[in-house]
Amino acid sequence: MASRAAVQTGSRSRKGCEYDPQRITATGEKPAGVQESAGGPLKNEKIESLLTDIVHRLDRIEEKIDENVYPPESAIKPDLIRELKKAHADVKKGKGKTYESVDDFFKEIEA
């Protein structure tokens, strides 16, 4: 018995017409089922208002997450910035400390 794929030949015909942007533009027709509005201007305003509210809430959520992950810039003290810049300059000059292994590094940190 032949498999189903072996029996079918050719391509299936599709119902309806193919999407043709030139035809739609020329005739001004829209494909069936496509609507530009969701029920009039009042309904659109409600949807836009809802989406605007969602975006603002997402922005606030993102700010809160950033505050929990990164401290605000005002929390970073100038003394710390000076220390970090000095340490960076020392490393560039070759005054950095080296370790034989990562384990040695962790041992010194834990001590």
C-alpha positions in Angstrom: 0.0 0.0 0.0 1.4 3.4 -0.9 1.9 6.1 1.7 -0.4 9.1 1.7 2.4 11.4 0.7 3.3 9.2 -2.3 -0.3 9.2 -3.5 -0.9 13.0 -3.5 0.8 14.9 -6.3 0.8 18.5 -7.2 -0.1 21.3 -4.8 -3.3 21.9 -3.0 -5.5 24.7 -4.2 -6.3 27.3 -1.6 -9.7 28.9 -1.2 -10.0 32.7 -1.6 -7.5 34.9 -3.3 -3.8 35.5 -2.6 -2.6 38.6 -0.8 -1.8 41.2 -3.4 -0.9 44.7 -1.9 -1.1 46.3 -5.4 -4.6 45.1 -5.9 -5.7 46.2 -2.4 -4.1 49.7 -3.0 -5.6 50.0 -6.5 -9.1 49.0 -5.5 -9.2 50.4 -2.0 -10.4 47.0 -0.8 -9.3 45.5 2.5 -8.9 41.8 3.0 -11.9 40.2 4.7 -11.7 40.3 8.5 -9.4 43.3 8.7 -10.7 46.3 10.6 -8.9 49.5 11.4 -10.8 50.3 14.5 -12.1 48.5 17.5 -15.6 49.9 17.5 -15.4 53.6 17.0 -13.4 56.6 18.3 -14.6 56.1 22.0 -13.5 52.5 22.1 -10.1 53.5 20.5 -9.6 56.2 23.1 -10.2 53.7 25.9 -7.8 51.2 24.4 -5.1 53.9 23.9 -5.7 55.1 27.5 -5.3 51.5 28.8 -2.1 50.9 26.7 -0.7 54.3 27.9 -1.4 53.3 31.5 0.3 49.9 31.0 3.4 51.5 29.5 3.7 53.9 32.4 3.3 51.1 34.9 6.0 49.1 33.1 8.3 52.1 33.3 7.8 52.4 37.1 8.3 48.6 37.5 11.6 48.9 35.5 12.7 51.8 37.7 12.0 49.8 40.9 13.9 46.8 39.5 16.9 49.0 38.6 16.9 50.5 42.1 17.0 47.0 43.6 19.8 45.9 41.2 21.9 49.1 41.0 22.2 51.7 43.7 21.0 55.2 42.7 23.9 57.4 41.6 23.4 59.6 44.6 24.3 56.7 46.9 27.8 56.4 45.3 30.1 58.5 47.4 32.9 60.6 45.9 35.4 58.9 48.2 34.6 55.5 46.7 35.0 56.8 43.2 38.4 58.2 44.1 39.5 54.9 45.6 38.4 53.0 42.5 40.2 55.3 40.2 43.4 55.1 42.2 43.1 51.3 42.3 42.6 51.2 38.5 45.6 53.5 38.0 47.7 51.3 40.2 46.8 48.2 38.3 47.7 49.9 35.0 51.1 50.8 36.5 51.7 47.1 37.3 51.2 47.5 41.1 48.3 45.0 41.1 48.5 41.9 43.2 48.6 38.5 41.4 47.6 35.1 42.6 48.7 31.6 41.6 45.1 30.4 41.4 41.5 31.4 41.9 41.5 29.4 45.1 44.4 31.5 46.5 42.4 34.6 45.6 39.3 33.4 47.4 41.4 32.3 50.4 42.7 35.8 50.8 39.3 37.4 50.4 37.8 35.1 53.0 40.7 35.7 55.5 
